[in-house]
């Protein structure tokens, strides 16, 4: 874990009453349903451009209301807002994007801060020892804060190692469980912005993933898994977990420090390109080589170390996949790359993505999927990824303003693929903020087709796997 800056906002205690929380979401859902109906009714008498502008304003208002409602809850509802944080790269119009990003930033920064006296009790209860008996030094000022916990820097008493100690807020588990019961209402709000959503199945998947984040022992297991895979890797580092000191609400791991994302964004193009390639290889490579991946490519979750390697942090939101759905995704990517509309249609129909296959034209389907993943499936050239590209990809993938809106309405996102798509979108968003340049298609072909690498980093990674590094599982 790493230093990410201190949360400056003091917060009230975390509310856990389902009645109070349900009332907040219920009022918002009812209010928004009336407004959405009013906008659509009014659009009947408006011209096309005026209708689009009215719906864009409604999208912004809906998004801001979701952010406001979720931000008051402090538990899983707020975490859901962070899970859906790809909203800021496309679900509101360009003219409103900066304003919406400010609203979303409020949600991301809404993590409560709790007195160290309370956090000390969590640590000592879970470790069953006083802090002074475990740590030679313990800085009581947190170095990072997130939605369900804070991170502290300490030094172990037994061997003097510097470590990061992640501690869960007292009471947050009860808040999350209360929010889980309200999740269906929140999802109905989001469905108004992404109408192709299978609310029931996706709600279950989100409940499972967010519920797992409460268990730091499970997160420690995730982190250990990737630390083993990447041990000795030439440019990827996953800090080791101190297993003997990790519990349900306390996670202790090797401390790393390095350059954060905001500073990296100011680096020269060549260095940003290198960082972008490492980020791309870590997140998508994890999925397609190892069938497991961190679902949270947040810029605060990686650091550039002094030796040029990148350290990746925070594995609470994590997904493991069976071979079959991973191979389906790769087969679909190959069909897009080859322009094979019939094969793509068959693959998605057989796997449940097309509940009514006869209503979806194969050529239109290919155009829709290609518009979402062209940057690494069909663009066999150097592409500079920009916020404008990320916005357009997001719009074409899941927004009512998409040129493929008719096709979207006849598709269903399968829940086992939800977090992979979110990871892919957020990875694109990160790369676009870096304005990273590369032939992303040639990198992706390494796992799509088993091609030989064409970049220096690719050759280093291939040597790692060939010379005794972790064995790819796909």
N, C-alpha and C positions, 0 to 999 in steps of 0.2 A: 504494500500500500504506500501511499505517498502524500506529500504535503500538497493540498489543493486550495489553501486559503481558508480563512475562518469565516463561519457564518456570523454575520453581524446582527442578525435579527433575534431579539428575545421573543419568546412565544409563550402563550398560555399552555396549560396542561392539555394533553391529548384527549379530546372528547370521545367517549365510548358508547353513549346512549344511542341505540338504533332508532328510537322514536325521533330524537332530535335530528339525527342524520337523515333519516328517511324523509322527514318533513322538508328539509332543504332540497333534496333531489326531486321529491315529488312535485313541489311547487314549480321548480324549474322545468320539469318535463311537461307539465300541463300548460304552462305559460308559453313554452316554445312551440308546442303542437298548434296552438291557436295562431301564433305569429307565422309559422310556416304555411299554414293553410291560407292565411290572409295574403301572404306574398304570392302564392301560386294562383289564387283567385284573381288578384290584381293583374298578374302577368297576362291573363287572357286578353286584356284590353290594351296591353303595351306592345310596342315594337320589339324586335328581337334584341337590339342593343340595350334598350332601356330595361328589358326583362333580365338580361344578363347582369346589368349593373345592380338591379334591385336584389337579385339572388346573391350576388357577391357581398352586398352589404349584409344580407341576412346570414350568410355563412360566417362573416366576421363577428356579428352579434352573437350567433350561436356559440362559436368558438370561445368568445370572451366570457359568456355566461357559464360554459362548462368549466373553464379555467377558474372562474370566481367561486363556483360551487365546490369544485374539488379542492381548491386551495384552503377552504375553511375546515376540512375534515381531518387532515393530518395523518390518516392511516392509509388503507389500501386505495381509497378513492383518489387521494392525492398521488399515490404511486401509479395508479392507472393513468392519470394525466401525464406522468412522466413516460410511462410505457407508450402512450399514444403521441409522444412528442414529435413524431414526424409531421404533425400538423403544420409546423412552422415552415416547412419547405414546399407547401403547395396548396393546402386546402382553403386558403384565403387568397384573394386577388393581389396582384403585384402592388397596386396602389395602397393596399391595407397591410402589406406584409410586415413593414417595420413596426407599425402600431401593435399588430398581433404578437410579434416577437417580444415586445415589451410586456404584454400580458402573460405570455408563456413563461418569461423569465421570472415573474412574480411567483408562479407555481413552482418552478425549479428551485427557487430560493426560499421556499416556504417551510423548509425543514425546521422543526422546533429545536431550540437549544434548552438544555436541562442543566441544572446545577451539578457540579462535580460530586457533591455529596450524594445525590441520587444515583449518579452513574457509578460511583465507587461501590455503592451497595450492590448493584447488578454484578460488577466484576467480582467482588468478594463472595457473593452468594454462589455464583457459578463456579468459580475456581476453588471455593471452600477453603480459602486462605486469605489472610490479610495481604494487601498489595505489597507491603514492605518485605514480606517473606518470599515473594516471587520476583519482584523487580528491584534492581539496584537503584534505578532512577525512573521516575514516572512524571512526565510533564502534564499537569492538570489542565492546561489549556488545550482544547482540541485543535488538531491540525486540519481537520476536514469534517464536514457534516453532510449527511444525506437524509433521505426521507424517513428512514427507520433507525438510524444510528449515528454515532459520532466516532471519529478516529483519533487516537492519541499516540504520541511517540513515547517509547520507553526503552529501558535497557535491562536485559535479563540479568538476574543475580548469579545464575550458575555459570554462564560462559561469557557474559559481557556483550552479547550481540545486541545491536540496535533493532528494535522491532516496532511494528505498527499494531496497535491494539484497537480493534473495532468492537464497539459496545452498543448493544441495542437499547433504545430508549425504554425506560420502564413504562408499561401500559400500552405500548404500541401494538403488541400482539392482539390485545382485546379490541383495539380500534380497528385493526385490519379485519378481524373476524366479523365485526359489526358491518364494515363496509362491504365485505363479501356478500352479505345478504341483500345489499342494495345495488349490487353490480348490474343486475338486469335492467334497472331503470336508467343507469348511466349509459349503458350500451344502447338503449333505445334512442337516447339523445344523439349518440355518435352515429347511429344508423341513418339519421336524417342527413348526415353529411356524406355517408358512404352507404348508399342504399343496397348494395349487393351483399351486405354482411349477413351471415347466418348467426343471428344473435345468440341462440341457445348453445350451439356448439362452441362458438368462440368465447362465450362467457365461461364455459367450463374450462377451456384451455387457459384462459387468463387467471381464473381462480386457482388452478393448480400451480401455475408458474409463480404467481405472487405469493401464494401460501408457502411455497418452498423457500422464498426469500426470508421468511421468519426464522428459519432453522440454519444458524450459522455452522452447525456441524455438517449439514448437507453442502453448504457453500464451501466449507473447507475441503470436502471430498471433491467437489468440482475443480477447485483450485489445484489440489494435489494431482488430479488426473491430467490437467493441462501442463502442470509443472513437469510431470514425468515425460509427456510427449515432447516438450520443447527444451528439456535439459540438454545443454551443450549446443543449442541452435545458434547459428552464426549471427542472427540479428533480432531474435525474439526472446524475451525473458518473461517468465511467470514466477513471481516470488514464491519461495518455499513457505509452507504452512508449518507452524510449530504445533504439531498435533497434540502434544501432551498438555497444551494450554488452551485448546480450542473447545468450546462448549456450545450449547444451543444459543446463548445470547452473547458470547464473547469469542472473537476470532483473532488469534495472534499469528502474524506472519512476518517474514523477513521485510525489513524496511528498505525501500529504495528511494532515491531522490534524483531528480533530473529536470529537464526543461519542459514546461507545460505547453499546452496547445496554443494559447494566445501569443506566446513568444515565437513558437514555431511558425505561425502564420506570417510573421515578418521576415522569415529567413529567405535567402535567395531561391530562385526557382528550382535549381538543381537539387538543393537540400529538401525542399518541399516535395519534389517529385519522389525522392527516395523514401521519405516518411510516408507519403501516400501509398507507394507500392507495398511497404511493410504492413500498413493498416489493411489494405486490400487482401494481401496474402494471409494475414492472421485471421480475419473474420470469415471471409469466404473460404479460404483454404481449410480452416478448422472444420467447417460444415462438410465440404465435399471430399476432404481427405480422411477425416477422422469421425464424421457423423456426430459431432458434438461441438457446441460453440457457445460463447458468451452472447447473450441476447441484447447487450447494452453497449453499443459502440459510441458511448458518450465521450466527448473530448476530454473530460476530466478523468477518464479511466485509462489513460496511457501517458507515458513520459518518455522523452528522449534522453537516454543515459549519456554520460560523458564519453563512453567508448563507442558511441554510434548505434548501439542496440536500442530497441524499444521495449519498455516494460509495460505489460498490460495488467490491469487491476480490476477487482470487483467482479465476482462470479456468482452473485446471488441469483440474477436472472439468467438462467442457463437452460439449455435444451439438448437432450440426447435424442437421436433419431434412429429408427431401424433402417436397414439397408434399402428396403423397397421404396419408401418415399424419397430417399436421397437419389436413388437411381432414376426415379421418375423425373425429378427436377433436372438431372443431367441430360436425360433423354429429351426432355422438352427443350432444353437449351440447345441441344444439337439440332433438333428439328427447326428451331428458329434460325440458327446459324446457317442451315442449309436451305432455308426458304421452303420447307416441306410442310405445307398447310394441312394436308390430309393426315399425316402422321401426328402432328401436334393436336389436331382435333380428336383423333382416336385416343391418344394418350390421356387427354383431359376428360374426355367422355367416360372412358373406362375407370378412371380414378375418382369420379364423383364431382369434379370441378364443373361439369356441365349437366345439371339435373335434367335439362330438356335439350339434348344435343341437336335435335332437328331444327331448333330455333336459332342456332348459331351458325353462321356461314363460315366455313374454314378459312377463307381468305381474310375475312374481317377479323377473325380470331387471331390469325397470325399477325396482322397489322397491330392489333391491340397489344399482344404480348411483346412484340418487337419494340413498340414504342416505350415499353417499360424497362427492357433490358438490352436495348440496342448497343449501349455504350461498352458492353463487354461480350456481346454475342455476335454482332454483325459488323461493327465498326473496326475493320482491320487496318487501323491507322492510328497515329498518335492523336489523342483527344485530350484537350484541356477541359477538365470538369469545372463548371462554374455554378454559382447559385441559380442562375437562370436555367441551366440544364436540369439541375435537381428539381426546381419548381415545375418545369414542364413534364418531367418524368412522373412526378407525384400527381399532377393533374390528370395525365393520361392514364395513370394506373387506377385511381380510385375516387375521382372527383366528378360530380355531376356536370362540370364544364368540359369534361373530356370529349374529344371527337368520337370516342368509342362508347358513349354512354349507353346506347341501345344494347351493345354486346355485354357490357358490364352487368346489366340488369338480369341477364340470363346465366350468370356465373355465380359460383359459390366458393368462397375461400375455405378450403379444408383446414380444420383447426390445427392439424399436425404441422402445417406449413406456415401458420400465422407468424410465429416469431422469427422464422427464417426470412420471410419477406420484410418484416420490420427491420431486422438486422441489415438486410441488403439496402433498404432505403436509407437507414441512418448512416451506413458506411458511405453511400453516395453523398449524403449531406455533408459528412466530415470531409471527404475528398474534394467536394465542391468549395468548401470554405478554404481549403488549402490551395485551391485552383491548381491541383496536381495534374501533371501531364504524363501520359503513358499510352502505350498500345495495350489497353486493358484486355482486349480480345486475345492477344497472344499469351498473356499471363493465364487467363481463364482456360485456354486450350490445354494447359498442363493437366488440369483435372477433368475437363470435358472430354478430351481425346487421348490423354496420355502423351502429348507432344513434348519434345525436348524444349527446355527453357531458352528464351532469347535474350534475357536480361542477366546482368551480373548477379543480382540478388537471387534470381531463379536458379542460376548455376550453383551458387553457394548452398541454396536449400536442397537442390537435387543431390549434391555431394553429401549433405547431412544425412539424408535418408539412405543413400547408398552405403555410406561408411559407418552404419551402426546406429543412426538416429532412430527416433520412433518410427515404427512401421505404419504407413497409411492403412486405414481399415476399409476404405471404399474401393 
